Amino acid sequence: MKGSLFVLLCSIVLVLDATHLEYDGWLNIELYHALDLHEPHKFTLRGNVSITSLNTGANSVSQEPLTAHERNLFRKLAEENRLYRLEAHVVESDGSRSKFLTSSKACALAKSQLTDVLWVSLDHAGSVTGITQSVNNGNYGDCRDLNNRDIDVLDEFNTDVYVKAMENAPIPDTASFIQKMEREREARERGETKDNRGFFAKYWMYIVPVVILVLISGATNPEAGGQR
């Protein structure tokens, strides 16, 4: 029975090790943004991101320049300190599809001259778990110094794409531990392992209850103790 348990545990460890495989693949991400304050659910095409290797993060980005109408819509978002919302439609190499929504301050995006970063998060199997937009502008909350001239020069998005895979936690060496326990058990059964502990270390679990009983009996019979 114990031998069967040992084989079963070793098999489980081997299966766990097998799940941590090297993977690679590609992704295609279509980007859509919402610019109209009066139609918040209307998303229009912004561009396309092709990630040719998940391992290296190699990618190519193609984005449409803003039209005059889109620039005016974006100006209203920035002036009213609204969110710029971005929707990412993902198609993976296995054909699976998913959709993610992210956002940033329109004011911050305007001050950064439409420069942003897309973070593509992957799980251990290489599937997308999230897409997040970030804008590197520490003063994004203050739109008072944003003027029309800053927005009029805005033309095309400048986007960097980074792929971040989930880091695998270290796997405990369960097989070696089980083998060690089996060897120690077999040695005890053969009598090869000697117990060099002292008398109290060996039998404390028997001595302590006796001492406690003596103390309790002495505390509950003070008259008998006085007569003695």
Backbone as numpy.savetxt, mean C-alpha at the origin, in Angstrom:
# Nx Ny Nz CAx CAy CAz Cx Cy Cz
1.38 -38.81 12.05 0.55 -37.60 12.05 1.41 -36.35 12.05
2.44 -36.34 12.91 3.32 -35.18 12.99 4.10 -35.00 11.69
4.52 -36.15 11.10 5.24 -36.06 9.85 4.37 -35.48 8.74
3.09 -35.86 8.72 2.17 -35.32 7.71 1.96 -33.83 7.89
1.87 -33.39 9.17 1.73 -31.95 9.45 2.93 -31.18 8.97
4.12 -31.77 9.15 5.34 -31.11 8.71 5.36 -30.95 7.20
4.96 -32.00 6.47 4.92 -31.93 5.01 3.91 -30.89 4.54
2.74 -30.83 5.23 1.71 -29.86 4.87 2.20 -28.44 5.05
2.86 -28.15 6.18 3.36 -26.80 6.43 4.41 -26.40 5.41
5.28 -27.34 5.06 6.31 -27.06 4.05 5.67 -26.75 2.70
4.59 -27.47 2.37 3.90 -27.23 1.10 3.29 -25.84 1.07
2.73 -25.42 2.22 2.15 -24.07 2.29 3.22 -23.02 2.08
4.40 -23.21 2.68 5.49 -22.26 2.51 5.91 -22.17 1.06
5.99 -23.31 0.37 6.38 -23.32 -1.04 5.35 -22.58 -1.89
4.06 -22.74 -1.57 3.03 -22.04 -2.32 3.14 -20.54 -2.12
3.41 -20.11 -0.87 3.56 -18.69 -0.59 4.74 -18.11 -1.35
5.85 -18.87 -1.41 7.00 -18.40 -2.16 6.69 -18.28 -3.64
5.84 -19.18 -4.15 5.55 -19.17 -5.58 4.72 -17.98 -6.01
3.98 -17.36 -5.05 3.15 -16.22 -5.41 3.98 -14.97 -5.63
5.20 -14.92 -5.17 6.04 -13.74 -5.33 6.91 -13.94 -6.57
6.30 -13.71 -7.74 6.98 -13.92 -9.01 7.27 -12.57 -9.66
8.30 -12.58 -10.52 8.57 -11.40 -11.32 7.46 -11.27 -12.36
7.01 -10.06 -12.60 5.96 -9.84 -13.57 6.32 -8.64 -14.44
5.71 -8.59 -15.59 5.84 -7.43 -16.45 4.61 -7.38 -17.34
4.38 -6.26 -17.91 3.22 -6.09 -18.76 3.12 -4.65 -19.20
1.99 -4.32 -19.77 1.80 -2.95 -20.25 0.43 -2.43 -19.80
0.29 -1.12 -19.86 -0.96 -0.46 -19.51 -1.25 0.63 -20.52
-2.52 0.88 -20.73 -2.93 2.06 -21.49 -3.93 2.85 -20.66
-3.68 4.13 -20.49 -4.51 4.98 -19.64 -5.02 6.16 -20.46
-6.33 6.27 -20.58 -6.95 7.43 -21.21 -7.35 8.41 -20.11
-6.98 9.66 -20.29 -7.23 10.69 -19.29 -8.36 11.61 -19.75
-9.31 11.83 -18.85 -10.42 12.75 -19.11 -10.51 13.73 -17.94
-10.78 15.00 -18.24 -10.90 15.98 -17.16 -12.23 16.71 -17.23
-12.68 17.16 -16.05 -13.93 17.91 -15.91 -13.57 19.38 -15.70
-13.98 20.23 -16.65 -13.61 21.64 -16.61 -14.80 22.58 -16.41
-16.00 22.10 -16.69 -17.17 22.97 -16.68 -17.82 22.95 -15.29
-17.89 24.12 -14.67 -18.52 24.22 -13.35 -20.00 23.87 -13.40
-20.66 24.18 -14.51 -22.10 23.98 -14.63 -22.44 22.55 -15.06
-21.47 21.81 -15.53 -21.67 20.41 -15.90 -20.56 19.57 -15.25
-20.66 19.36 -13.93 -19.57 18.69 -13.21 -19.36 17.24 -13.62
-20.36 16.62 -14.23 -20.24 15.21 -14.62 -19.77 15.05 -16.07
-19.48 16.14 -16.72 -19.03 16.08 -18.11 -17.50 16.04 -18.15
-16.94 14.94 -18.65 -15.50 14.79 -18.77 -15.13 14.76 -20.26
-14.11 15.50 -20.60 -13.62 15.53 -21.98 -12.20 14.99 -22.04
-11.82 14.53 -23.23 -10.53 13.89 -23.40 -9.39 14.87 -23.16
-8.44 14.46 -22.32 -7.23 15.25 -22.09 -6.02 14.64 -22.79
-5.91 13.31 -22.80 -4.77 12.69 -23.45 -4.68 11.21 -23.17
-3.54 10.64 -23.50 -3.35 9.20 -23.39 -1.94 8.91 -22.84
-1.87 7.91 -21.96 -0.59 7.46 -21.39 -0.42 5.98 -21.72
0.70 5.63 -22.32 1.03 4.23 -22.60 2.24 3.84 -21.76
2.05 2.86 -20.89 3.15 2.33 -20.09 3.57 1.02 -20.73
4.74 0.99 -21.32 5.18 -0.18 -22.08 5.83 -1.25 -21.22
6.27 -0.91 -20.02 6.87 -1.89 -19.11 6.54 -1.52 -17.68
5.88 -2.43 -16.97 5.56 -2.17 -15.57 6.80 -2.26 -14.69
7.76 -3.09 -15.09 8.98 -3.24 -14.29 9.82 -1.97 -14.31
10.02 -1.41 -15.49 10.89 -0.23 -15.62 10.12 1.07 -15.52
8.79 1.03 -15.73 8.00 2.26 -15.72 8.11 3.06 -17.00
8.69 2.46 -18.05 8.83 3.17 -19.33 7.45 3.55 -19.85
7.30 4.80 -20.31 5.99 5.27 -20.73 6.12 6.37 -21.78
5.04 6.60 -22.45 4.94 7.72 -23.39 3.61 8.42 -23.14
3.63 9.75 -23.22 2.46 10.56 -22.89 2.11 11.43 -24.09
0.85 11.40 -24.47 0.36 12.25 -25.56 -0.87 12.98 -25.06
-0.84 14.32 -25.07 -1.94 15.10 -24.51 -2.35 16.22 -25.45
-3.64 16.54 -25.41 -4.21 17.57 -26.27 -3.97 18.96 -25.66
-3.62 19.94 -26.47 -3.51 21.30 -25.94 -4.89 21.86 -25.62
-4.94 22.80 -24.69 -6.20 23.42 -24.32 -6.70 24.33 -25.43
-7.99 24.23 -25.70 -8.59 25.18 -26.63 -8.91 26.48 -25.88
-9.28 27.49 -26.61 -9.63 28.77 -25.97 -10.82 28.60 -25.05
-11.80 27.79 -25.45 -12.97 27.55 -24.61 -12.57 26.80 -23.34
-11.73 25.78 -23.46 -11.29 25.02 -22.29 -10.46 25.90 -21.35
-9.68 26.81 -21.92 -8.87 27.70 -21.09 -9.77 28.61 -20.26
-10.87 29.08 -20.82 -11.81 29.92 -20.08 -12.49 29.12 -18.97
-12.85 27.88 -19.26 -13.45 27.03 -18.23 -12.46 26.78 -17.09
-11.22 26.54 -17.47 -10.19 26.30 -16.47 -9.95 27.55 -15.63
-10.03 28.73 -16.25 -9.85 29.98 -15.52 -10.90 30.12 -14.42
-12.14 29.76 -14.71 -13.20 29.85 -13.71 -12.95 28.89 -12.54
-12.46 27.69 -12.86 -12.12 26.75 -11.80 -11.05 27.33 -10.88
-10.03 27.91 -11.47 -8.91 28.44 -10.67 -9.34 29.67 -9.88
-10.10 30.57 -10.49 -10.52 31.80 -9.81 -11.42 31.51 -8.61
-12.23 30.47 -8.71 -13.12 30.12 -7.61 -12.52 29.07 -6.69
-11.25 28.79 -6.89 -10.50 27.86 -6.03 -11.19 26.49 -5.96
-11.61 26.01 -7.12 -12.28 24.71 -7.21 -11.27 23.59 -7.49
-11.79 22.38 -7.43 -10.96 21.21 -7.72 -10.93 20.95 -9.22
-9.77 20.59 -9.69 -9.62 20.09 -11.05 -9.67 18.57 -10.95
-10.68 17.94 -11.57 -10.89 16.50 -11.43 -10.44 15.78 -12.70
-9.76 14.67 -12.46 -9.18 13.89 -13.54 -9.66 12.45 -13.43
-10.13 11.90 -14.54 -10.62 10.53 -14.58 -9.71 9.70 -15.47
-9.24 8.58 -14.95 -8.30 7.71 -15.68 -8.99 6.39 -16.01
-9.06 6.07 -17.29 -9.61 4.81 -17.76 -8.45 3.89 -18.12
-8.33 2.78 -17.41 -7.17 1.90 -17.53 -7.55 0.63 -18.27
-6.72 0.26 -19.26 -6.83 -1.03 -19.93 -5.50 -1.75 -19.72
-5.57 -2.94 -19.08 -4.36 -3.70 -18.78 -4.08 -4.75 -19.85
-2.90 -5.34 -19.78 -2.46 -6.27 -20.82 -3.34 -7.52 -20.89
-4.02 -7.88 -19.80 -4.89 -9.05 -19.80 -6.32 -8.71 -20.25
-6.52 -7.44 -20.64 -7.83 -7.02 -21.13 -8.74 -6.45 -20.08
-8.37 -6.51 -18.82 -9.22 -5.97 -17.75 -9.24 -4.44 -17.80
-10.38 -3.89 -17.40 -10.57 -2.45 -17.43 -10.96 -1.93 -16.05
-10.53 -0.73 -15.75 -10.87 -0.10 -14.47 -10.86 1.41 -14.64
-11.46 2.10 -13.68 -11.57 3.55 -13.75 -11.21 4.15 -12.40
-10.44 5.23 -12.41 -10.01 5.88 -11.18 -10.23 7.39 -11.30
-10.57 7.99 -10.18 -10.82 9.44 -10.13 -9.84 10.07 -9.15
-9.20 11.15 -9.58 -8.28 11.88 -8.72 -8.48 13.37 -8.95
-7.93 14.19 -8.10 -8.16 15.63 -8.23 -7.02 16.41 -7.59
-6.97 17.69 -7.94 -6.01 18.63 -7.35 -6.64 20.01 -7.43
-6.04 20.97 -6.78 -6.53 22.34 -6.83 -6.24 22.94 -8.21
-7.28 23.49 -8.84 -7.09 24.12 -10.15 -6.11 25.28 -10.06
-6.14 25.98 -8.95 -5.23 27.11 -8.75 -3.78 26.64 -8.73
-3.54 25.54 -8.04 -2.18 24.99 -7.98 -1.71 24.55 -9.35
-2.60 23.95 -10.12 -2.24 23.49 -11.45 -1.94 24.66 -12.37
-2.69 25.75 -12.21 -2.43 26.94 -13.02 -1.07 27.55 -12.67
-0.76 27.63 -11.37 0.52 28.20 -10.96 1.70 27.33 -11.38
1.47 26.04 -11.52 2.55 25.14 -11.94 2.68 25.09 -13.45
1.92 25.93 -14.15 1.93 25.94 -15.62 1.55 24.58 -16.21
0.52 23.99 -15.62 -0.04 22.70 -16.06 0.98 21.56 -15.95
1.87 21.67 -14.99 2.84 20.60 -14.74 2.34 19.74 -13.58
2.17 18.46 -13.82 1.68 17.57 -12.77 2.36 16.21 -12.87
2.06 15.37 -11.88 2.64 14.02 -11.81 1.50 13.02 -11.61
1.56 11.93 -12.35 0.62 10.83 -12.18 1.35 9.65 -11.55
0.83 9.18 -10.41 1.38 8.02 -9.72 0.47 6.84 -9.98
1.03 5.80 -10.60 0.28 4.58 -10.91 0.71 3.51 -9.90
-0.22 3.10 -9.04 0.08 2.11 -7.98 -0.36 0.72 -8.44
0.53 -0.27 -8.21 0.27 -1.64 -8.61 0.29 -2.55 -7.39
-0.46 -3.66 -7.46 -0.36 -4.67 -6.42 0.73 -5.67 -6.79
0.88 -6.75 -5.98 1.98 -7.69 -6.19 1.82 -8.46 -7.50
0.60 -8.48 -8.09 0.39 -9.19 -9.34 0.49 -8.29 -10.56
0.75 -7.00 -10.33 0.89 -6.07 -11.44 -0.40 -5.41 -11.87
-1.48 -5.56 -11.10 -2.74 -4.91 -11.43 -2.80 -3.52 -10.79
-3.45 -2.60 -11.47 -3.53 -1.22 -10.98 -4.50 -1.14 -9.80
-4.03 -0.53 -8.72 -4.86 -0.34 -7.53 -5.23 1.13 -7.32
-4.58 2.03 -8.03 -4.90 3.44 -7.86 -4.08 4.32 -8.78
-4.64 5.45 -9.14 -3.94 6.47 -9.92 -4.18 7.81 -9.23
-3.10 8.49 -8.91 -3.18 9.73 -8.14 -2.44 10.85 -8.86
-3.07 12.00 -8.94 -2.43 13.18 -9.52 -1.87 14.05 -8.39
-0.68 14.56 -8.57 -0.10 15.49 -7.61 0.49 16.68 -8.35
0.46 17.83 -7.67 0.98 19.07 -8.24 1.98 19.65 -7.26
3.18 19.93 -7.73 4.23 20.44 -6.86 4.14 21.96 -6.78
3.29 22.42 -5.85 3.15 23.86 -5.65 2.71 24.07 -4.22
3.63 24.49 -3.36 3.34 24.60 -1.93 2.37 25.70 -1.59
2.14 26.67 -2.50 1.27 27.82 -2.19 -0.03 27.74 -2.98
-0.52 26.51 -3.16 -1.68 26.35 -4.03 -2.95 26.94 -3.44
-3.01 27.12 -2.13 -4.25 27.59 -1.53 -4.51 29.07 -1.74
-3.50 29.86 -2.10 -3.66 31.30 -2.26 -3.79 31.63 -3.74
-4.99 31.95 -4.19 -5.22 32.26 -5.61 -5.33 33.76 -5.85
-5.07 34.56 -4.84 -5.26 36.00 -4.99 -4.28 36.63 -5.96
-3.09 36.05 -6.07 -2.10 36.62 -6.99 -2.13 35.96 -8.36
-3.18 35.17 -8.62 -3.31 34.54 -9.92 -4.08 35.49 -10.84
-3.49 35.88 -11.96 -4.16 36.80 -12.89 -4.42 36.11 -14.22
-5.19 36.80 -15.05 -5.57 36.21 -16.33 -4.37 35.96 -17.23
-3.34 36.76 -17.09 -2.16 36.58 -17.93 -1.51 35.23 -17.66
-1.53 34.80 -16.38 -0.94 33.50 -16.04 -1.69 32.37 -16.74
-3.01 32.51 -16.88 -3.81 31.44 -17.46 -3.82 31.53 -18.98
-3.72 32.74 -19.54 -3.76 32.90 -20.99 -2.59 32.21 -21.68
-1.48 32.06 -20.96 -0.30 31.43 -21.58 -0.32 29.91 -21.43
-1.30 29.41 -20.70 -1.38 27.96 -20.52 -1.79 27.31 -21.84
-1.09 26.24 -22.17 -1.37 25.61 -23.46 -1.53 24.10 -23.33
-0.48 23.39 -22.91 -0.51 21.94 -22.90 0.01 21.42 -21.57
-0.54 20.30 -21.13 -0.13 19.69 -19.88 1.27 19.06 -20.03
2.05 19.23 -18.98 3.39 18.62 -18.91 3.36 17.62 -17.76
3.26 16.33 -18.10 2.97 15.30 -17.12 4.10 14.28 -17.04
4.53 13.98 -15.82 5.45 12.88 -15.55 4.64 11.73 -14.97
4.98 10.51 -15.37 4.27 9.32 -14.92 5.24 8.41 -14.19
4.87 7.99 -12.99 5.70 7.09 -12.20 4.88 5.86 -11.81
5.49 4.71 -11.97 4.85 3.44 -11.61 5.44 2.95 -10.31
4.58 2.68 -9.35 5.03 2.23 -8.03 4.35 0.91 -7.68
5.15 -0.16 -7.60 4.61 -1.47 -7.26 4.63 -1.68 -5.76
3.70 -2.49 -5.28 3.64 -2.82 -3.86 4.89 -3.61 -3.47
5.51 -3.22 -2.37 6.70 -3.91 -1.90 6.30 -5.12 -1.08
6.89 -6.26 -1.41 6.59 -7.49 -0.69 7.27 -7.51 0.68
6.53 -7.88 1.68 7.09 -8.00 3.03 7.99 -9.23 3.09
9.01 -9.21 3.93 9.88 -10.39 4.05 9.11 -11.60 4.55
9.39 -12.76 3.96 8.70 -14.00 4.31 9.50 -14.74 5.37
8.91 -15.10 6.50 9.65 -15.83 7.53 10.08 -17.20 7.02
11.25 -17.65 7.50 11.79 -18.94 7.10 11.10 -20.03 7.92
9.85 -20.28 7.58 9.04 -21.23 8.34 9.57 -22.65 8.22
10.02 -23.00 7.02 10.48 -24.38 6.81 11.67 -24.73 7.70
12.64 -23.80 7.81 13.80 -24.07 8.66 13.41 -24.18 10.12
12.45 -23.32 10.56 12.00 -23.37 11.95 11.33 -24.71 12.25
10.49 -25.17 11.32 9.80 -26.44 11.54 10.80 -27.59 11.58
11.79 -27.55 10.69 12.82 -28.59 10.68 13.59 -28.61 12.00
13.90 -27.43 12.53 14.60 -27.35 13.81 13.77 -27.94 14.94
12.47 -27.62 14.96 11.59 -28.16 15.99 11.49 -29.68 15.88
11.45 -30.21 14.66 11.38 -31.65 14.46 12.65 -32.33 14.96
13.80 -31.71 14.69 15.07 -32.29 15.16 15.14 -32.30 16.67
14.70 -31.20 17.32 14.71 -31.15 18.78 13.76 -32.18 19.37
12.59 -32.36 18.75 11.64 -33.35 19.25 12.22 -34.76 19.14
12.82 -35.07 17.99 13.41 -36.40 17.81 14.55 -36.65 18.80
15.35 -35.60 19.08 16.46 -35.74 20.02 15.94 -36.01 21.43
14.83 -35.35 21.82 14.25 -35.60 23.15 13.71 -37.03 23.24
13.10 -37.49 22.15 12.57 -38.85 22.17 13.68 -39.89 22.28
14.86 -39.60 21.71 15.99 -40.53 21.81 16.77 -40.36 23.09
16.42 -39.33 23.87 17.12 -39.09 25.13 18.46 -38.42 24.95
18.68 -37.79 23.80 19.96 -37.15 23.56 20.03 -35.76 24.17
18.90 -35.18 24.50 18.87 -33.83 25.05 18.78 -33.90 26.56
19.75 -33.31 27.25 19.79 -33.30 28.72 19.29 -31.97 29.25
18.56 -32.05 30.33 18.04 -30.85 30.98 19.00 -30.44 32.09
19.74 -29.34 31.87 20.76 -28.88 32.83 20.23 -27.78 33.75
18.94 -27.61 33.80 18.40 -26.56 34.66 18.48 -26.98 36.13
18.43 -25.97 37.00 18.47 -26.23 38.44 17.16 -26.82 38.94
17.16 -27.20 40.24 15.99 -27.87 40.83 14.76 -26.98 40.77
14.89 -25.71 41.17 13.74 -24.81 41.19 13.26 -24.52 39.77
14.20 -24.36 38.82 13.81 -24.08 37.43 13.03 -25.24 36.84
13.33 -26.47 37.27 12.64 -27.64 36.74 11.25 -27.80 37.33
11.13 -27.55 38.69 9.89 -27.91 39.38 9.16 -26.72 39.99
9.40 -25.50 39.45 8.77 -24.32 40.05 7.24 -24.39 39.94
6.74 -25.05 38.88 5.29 -25.10 38.71 4.62 -25.96 39.79
5.39 -26.82 40.47 4.86 -27.61 41.58 5.10 -26.93 42.94
6.23 -26.23 43.04 6.60 -25.60 44.31 5.73 -24.38 44.60
5.50 -23.53 43.59 4.78 -22.28 43.80 3.37 -22.52 44.31
2.56 -23.44 43.77 1.21 -23.65 44.33 1.23 -24.09 45.78
2.21 -24.93 46.18 2.29 -25.39 47.58 2.57 -24.20 48.49
3.48 -23.33 48.10 3.81 -22.15 48.90 2.59 -21.25 49.05
1.85 -21.06 47.94 0.66 -20.21 48.00 -0.39 -20.79 48.94
-0.58 -22.11 48.89 -1.55 -22.75 49.78 -1.15 -22.60 51.25
0.15 -22.72 51.54 0.62 -22.55 52.91 0.36 -21.14 53.40
0.64 -20.14 52.56 0.42 -18.74 52.95 -1.06 -18.46 53.18
-1.92 -19.00 52.30 -3.36 -18.77 52.44 -3.88 -19.42 53.71
-3.46 -20.66 53.99 -3.93 -21.35 55.20 -3.46 -20.64 56.46
-2.26 -20.04 56.41 -1.77 -19.30 57.56 -2.54 -18.02 57.78
-2.95 -17.38 56.69 -3.70 -16.13 56.82 -5.11 -16.35 57.30
-5.71 -17.50 56.95 -7.10 -17.78 57.33 -7.22 -18.40 58.72
-6.13 -18.80 59.37 -6.16 -19.41 60.70 -5.19 -18.64 61.63
-5.44 -17.34 61.89 -4.53 -16.58 62.75 -4.57 -17.04 64.18
-5.78 -17.58 64.70 -5.88 -18.00 66.09 -5.00 -19.23 66.34
-5.00 -20.14 65.33 -4.17 -21.34 65.48 -2.72 -20.95 65.52
-2.37 -19.94 64.77 -0.98 -19.49 64.79 -0.63 -18.85 66.10
-1.62 -18.11 66.74 -1.36 -17.47 68.01 -1.20 -18.46 69.12
-2.03 -19.56 69.08 -1.92 -20.59 70.12 -0.57 -21.26 70.05
-0.07 -21.51 68.82 1.22 -22.11 68.72 2.30 -21.17 69.23
